[in-house]
Amino acid sequence: MLLQEELRRGDHSALGHNFDEPGGGKMLGVLVVRDPLTKLGFIRAGSGMLGGSWRPPRFVPPRFDDAERDRFWPGGQEELAAIERDIVALENGAEARGIAARLIALERVQQERESELRAKHKAAKMDRASRRSSETLSQEELLELSRASQSDRRAGKELRALHKSERETLGAEKRDLGSRVRALKKRRTSTSNALLAKIQNGYRIHNALGEACELASLYEGDAPGGSADCAGPKLLGYAYENDLTPIAFAEFWWGASPVGGGRHSGQFYPACRGKCGPLLPYMLRGLAHDEAPLFASNTSEKYLPPTIFEDEHIFAVRKPEGLLSVPGRTPDLRDSALTRLRDAHEGQGKPMQIHRLDRDTSGVMLFAKSREAHREMQALFAERKIEKVYVAWLDGRVKENRGTIDLALRVDLNDRPRQIVDAVHGKAAITDYKVLERHGAQTKVAFFPRTGRSHQLRVHAAHPEGLGAPILGDRLYGRPAHRLFLHAESLAFDHPIGGYRVQIACPVAVGFDDSALRLRS
């Protein structure tokens, strides 16, 4: 592509944008257009800002009016910055540090008091016990010892009450400080939301029919921040505004991968679902275009996954690539391994899926014949007592022969079902791996996942902090091909009902390796 060649040559140095620095990678887009004289050409855009500018040279401008935004944006940003400064000052200032220091000092003093009192009371108790056992005491002396014991208990209660009162006094100061911080954060949120609403009110969205609407009207609930600032909406809006007919469109990532992973420089990707999903269908109205890909099953309805293991409680099938494990929410997503098997089992005892495989993943998949077996087998998965082995061909050369990948994952809220790495909010995801073969720039590996997060193996393979080599054919995290070269090869476990060891093997299909090697770049 011409734009990629220009970027490699450094023709866009005037942008002042360092694509290769951490966080500098960007999604860029190109739209081939035809002008009223039927001359073909192309326009380019980047997501968000480039080099700190909304209007980088040779790239299409944003869809908002600069003069209108300048009337409220600087003031709104300054108000948010002032609130943020106040929050930082309260959370880290002298008052917060003073309360924290006093709490530490108070805890130390209280511990010393309690230690001294315990030592004093212990010595007194031992003395009373000694007197009771070694002397002949009068009734009055015995009562005196009892009163001394009661006095010690009262002293302990009084000290605990004093300590509680001291902690409550400081606690009240800490709660008051926290309340003021929460009030500021609430104000920050409301100010930010109001500013976002003003920003989004400045966008007027057009389509090929000449229709126009407000940006917010295209979303259920609030429109995500940055909506209409992606490359696609910028390019289509500019084309309609300048009497250009869109012909073809593509987006690719350029530069450093994002922190969460899932993007590689020079690779083409579909538009994000969260921001562009509701927006682009409206903008494309009146324009002949391909339908968005439907990630439903693409195998024959007549194909029944073959059974490869069966006993009186469970059975396993070979799920082909391209078949959903379970049906989706809409009728066009009904076809799945589960529905095909249930359709084939009339009457009682219809199978229940125990776990899932990605639509694009082939291999062994387990089903239960009873609720008891379903419950017990799911418990084995939840307790990580299932030994799983996957094989995959990777689009890249893995340096180490074996190792462990530990990268926490969560869903990308703006682009479901894509998963991203997030050490703070993600869930633990751990994968062991072993290199099986290397052929040029491709590597065949065995994966041994310890956890079972969505897309775990795909992200761990593709992420720079993982293997840095996407699975071949991965349309979400790498380059698409006729299939995803990921196969669930075996499962092993102790049968929760029968008690015997189960080992289910599902070797890769004939031609799996040869087909992968033919995809050499």
Helices and strands as residue ranges (DSSP letters): H 2-9, G 13-15, E 26-34, E 40-46, H 66-70, H 73-92, H 94-134, H 139-201, E 204-206, E 212-214, G 215-218, H 231-241, E 245-254, H 279-283, E 307-310, E 314-319, G 331-333, H 337-344, E 352-353, E 362-368, H 371-382, E 387-394, E 402-406, E 409-411, E 419-421, E 430-439, E 442-449, H 456-462, E 486-494, E 501-505, H 512-517
